[in-house]
């Protein structure tokens, strides 16, 4: 589906029993509370989303992604706390920082450092040169990503998050198609969207295959350091790729290029129920309302 350039770009994220929707000036998180009511939390976004820095290619990717990381963690924390029936169940303070730190360390270790170590080991055991070792590393990283997503998708709680992810995509697709946002209307639209964060992750991994395959032999220590140090570059290029391909989806060549990204989204989205779509629509309508008020 091609992006309508006359429309503002909205993004989102699935959270625990809910959806976060983000515009250029505001963010809204709608969540289904344990009493089945929809709870909505809204915030005004920082000036960084409207600054001149976000117009600089490659740099804007780093800024937006870093900010989105903090925003995403905050949204997940808020949704987790809504589900907490008692005060001691809430995630905050040291427990929150420990959880975020562990998650970041796990992600870097699993998707960047482990494949790098596997590539180094393959060179020694199979007597490969650095080019083949780096290529093996990239393929290993891709397998780890796909395997991880497929594995966690079997967890019932994660499947519900993936269903809310599907609700987020369907809602944005329906908005971009110009239809009235009702659960019944939104349910007809695709689970997939070209600007999805899953697409960004796959693009980053595929770019890492190309970049690291061009590097020469490195000692293990420098190899690990280079993989972490290259993350900002990879993230900046991946962001621009996603941005450009989403704009030119009318091209048959571009539609072919994004097929792998859309295919991976089939692992991170599930068909949502009508009540999940109701939550997603509530988040989307609220963020639009907030931005309309700010524009007055």
C-alpha positions in Angstrom: 0.0 0.0 0.0 1.5 3.3 -1.0 1.8 6.1 1.5 -0.4 9.1 1.0 2.0 12.0 1.2 -0.8 14.5 1.9 -1.6 12.7 5.2 0.5 13.1 8.4 2.6 10.0 9.2 1.5 8.3 12.4 3.5 5.6 14.1 2.7 3.2 16.9 3.6 0.3 19.1 1.8 -2.5 20.8 2.0 -2.5 24.5 0.6 -4.8 27.2 -3.1 -5.0 26.5 -3.0 -1.9 24.4 -1.5 0.3 21.7 0.6 3.4 21.7 0.0 5.9 18.8 2.4 8.7 18.1 2.1 11.8 16.0 4.5 14.7 15.6 3.4 16.6 18.7 1.6 14.1 21.0 1.4 10.5 22.0 -1.6 8.5 23.3 -1.6 5.1 24.9 -4.9 3.2 25.1 -5.0 0.1 27.3 -7.7 -2.4 28.3 -7.6 -2.4 32.1 -8.3 -5.5 34.2 -11.9 -4.1 34.7 -12.3 -4.2 30.9 -12.5 -0.4 30.6 -10.2 1.5 28.2 -7.7 3.7 30.0 -6.0 6.4 27.9 -2.8 8.2 28.8 -1.6 11.1 26.7 1.7 13.1 26.7 3.1 16.0 24.7 6.2 15.0 22.7 9.5 16.9 23.0 10.6 19.5 20.6 13.0 17.1 19.1 10.2 15.7 16.9 9.8 19.1 15.3 13.4 20.4 15.3 15.6 21.0 12.3 17.8 18.0 13.3 15.0 15.5 12.3 15.3 16.9 8.7 19.0 15.9 8.4 19.3 12.6 6.6 20.9 9.7 8.6 21.2 11.9 11.7 17.4 12.1 12.0 17.3 8.3 12.1 19.6 8.2 15.1 17.7 10.9 17.0 14.2 9.5 16.3 15.3 6.0 17.1 16.9 6.9 20.4 13.9 8.9 21.4 11.6 6.2 20.2 13.4 3.7 22.4 12.8 5.8 25.5 9.2 6.5 24.5 8.6 2.8 23.8 10.0 1.7 27.2 7.9 4.3 28.9 4.7 3.2 27.1 5.4 -0.4 28.0 6.0 0.6 31.7 2.7 2.5 31.8 0.8 -0.4 30.3 2.4 -2.8 32.7 1.5 -0.6 35.6 -2.1 -0.3 34.4 -2.4 -4.1 34.6 -0.9 -4.1 38.2 -3.8 -4.5 40.6 -1.7 -3.6 43.7 1.0 -1.0 44.2 3.7 -3.6 44.8 3.1 -5.0 41.3 4.0 -1.7 39.6 7.3 -1.5 37.6 9.2 1.6 38.7 12.4 2.8 40.3 15.4 0.4 40.5 13.3 -2.5 39.2 12.5 -0.5 36.0 16.1 0.5 35.3 17.3 -3.0 35.9 14.7 -4.4 33.5 15.5 -1.9 30.8 19.3 -2.4 31.3 18.9 -6.2 31.1 16.8 -6.0 28.0 19.3 -3.7 26.2 22.2 -5.9 27.2 20.4 -9.1 26.1 19.5 -7.5 22.7 23.0 -6.4 22.0 24.5 -9.7 23.2 22.1 -11.9 21.3 21.8 -10.0 18.0 25.2 -8.4 17.7 27.9 -10.1 19.8 26.8 -13.7 19.6 26.8 -13.8 15.8 30.2 -11.9 15.7 31.7 -14.6 18.0 30.1 -17.3 15.9 31.7 -15.8 12.8 35.1 -15.7 14.4 34.8 -19.3 15.5 33.7 -20.4 12.0 36.9 -18.9 10.6 39.1 -20.8 13.0 37.3 -24.2 12.8 36.6 -24.2 9.0 39.7 -22.2 8.0 37.6 -19.7 6.2 38.9 -16.3 5.2 37.4 -13.2 6.9 35.0 -12.6 4.0 33.3 -15.9 4.5 33.4 -15.6 8.2 31.7 -12.2 8.1 29.1 -13.5 5.7 28.4 -16.5 8.0 28.1 -14.0 10.9 25.4 -12.0 9.0 23.5 -15.1 8.1 23.7 -16.4 11.7 22.4 -13.0 12.9 19.5 -13.2 10.5 18.6 -16.8 11.7 18.8 -15.7 15.3 16.4 -12.8 14.6 13.9 -14.9 12.8 14.2 -17.7 15.3 13.8 -15.4 18.3 10.7 -13.8 16.9 9.1 -17.1 15.9 9.9 -18.6 19.4 8.5 -15.8 21.5 5.5 -15.7 19.3 4.5 -19.0 20.8 4.1 -17.5 24.3 0.4 -16.7 24.9 1.1 -13.3 26.4 3.3 -12.3 23.5 0.7 -13.5 21.0 -1.7 -11.0 22.6 0.9 -8.3 22.2 1.3 -9.3 18.5 -2.5 -9.1 18.1 -2.4 -5.5 19.4 0.5 -5.0 16.9 -1.8 -6.1 14.2 -4.5 -3.8 15.5 -2.1 -0.9 15.3 -1.2 -1.6 11.7 -4.8 -2.1 10.6 -5.9 1.2 12.2 -3.2 3.2 10.5 -3.8 1.4 7.2 -7.6 2.2 7.5 -6.8 5.8 8.3 -4.5 6.1 5.3 -7.3 4.6 3.1 -9.7 7.3 4.3 -12.4 5.1 5.8 -14.4 5.7 9.0 -12.5 4.1 11.9 -14.9 1.6 13.4 -13.7 -1.9 14.5 -15.7 -3.5 11.7 -14.2 -1.3 9.0 -10.6 -1.5 10.4 -10.8 -5.3 10.6 -10.8 -5.5 6.8 -7.4 -3.9 6.4 -3.9 -5.5 6.2 -1.9 -6.6 9.2 1.3 -5.3 7.4 2.7 -1.8 7.1 5.9 -0.7 5.4 7.0 1.7 8.2 6.8 -1.0 10.9 9.6 -1.3 13.4 10.0 -5.0 12.5 10.8 -3.9 9.0 13.5 -1.6 10.4 15.1 -4.5 12.4 15.3 -6.8 9.3 16.7 -4.0 7.2 19.4 -3.3 9.9 20.3 -7.0 10.0 20.6 -7.3 6.2 22.7 -4.1 6.0 25.0 -5.6 8.6 25.6 -8.5 6.3 26.7 -6.2 3.6 28.8 -3.9 5.8 30.6 -6.5 7.9 31.2 -8.7 4.9 33.4 -5.9 3.5 35.6 -5.7 6.7 38.9 -7.4 6.8 40.1 -9.8 9.5 39.9 -8.5 13.1 40.9 -10.0 16.5 37.8 -11.1 18.5 37.9 -8.1 20.8 38.0 -5.5 18.0 35.4 -7.5 16.1 32.9 -7.3 19.0 33.7 -3.6 19.5 33.2 -2.8 15.8 29.8 -4.5 15.8 28.5 -2.3 18.6 30.2 0.8 17.2 28.6 0.3 13.8 25.1 0.3 15.2 24.5 4.0 14.8 25.6 3.9 11.2 23.4 0.9 10.5 20.5 2.4 12.2 20.8 5.7 10.3 20.9 4.0 6.9 18.1 1.6 7.8 15.9 4.5 8.8 16.4 6.2 5.5 15.8 3.0 3.6 12.5 2.5 5.3 11.5 6.1 4.8 12.3 6.0 1.1 10.7 2.7 0.3 7.5 3.6 2.2 7.2 6.7 0.0 7.7 4.9 -3.4 5.6 1.8 -2.9 3.8 2.6 -6.2 7.0 1.3 -7.9 7.0 -2.4 -8.7 10.7 -2.6 -8.0 10.2 -1.0 -4.5 7.3 -3.4 -3.8 9.7 -6.3 -4.6 12.4 -4.8 -2.3 10.1 -4.6 0.7 8.7 -8.1 0.4 11.1 -9.5 3.0 10.2 -6.8 5.5 6.5 -7.5 5.1 7.1 -11.2 5.3 8.8 -10.9 8.7 5.9 -8.8 10.0 3.7 -11.9 9.5 5.6 -13.3 12.5 5.1 -10.2 14.7 1.4 -9.6 14.0 -1.7 -11.6 14.6 -5.3 -11.0 13.8 -6.8 -8.8 16.5 -10.3 -9.2 18.0 -12.8 -6.3 17.6 -12.3 -5.3 21.2 -8.5 -5.0 20.5 -9.3 -2.8 17.5 -11.5 -0.7 19.7 -8.5 0.0 21.9 -6.2 0.8 18.9 -8.8 3.2 17.4 -9.2 4.9 20.8 -5.5 5.6 20.9 -5.4 6.8 17.3 -8.4 9.1 17.8 -7.0 10.5 21.0 -3.6 11.4 19.5 -5.3 13.1 16.6 -7.5 15.0 19.0 -4.6 16.1 21.1 -2.7 17.4 18.0 -5.7 19.2 16.7 -6.0 21.0 20.0 -2.3 21.9 19.9 -2.7 23.4 16.4 -5.5 25.8 17.4 
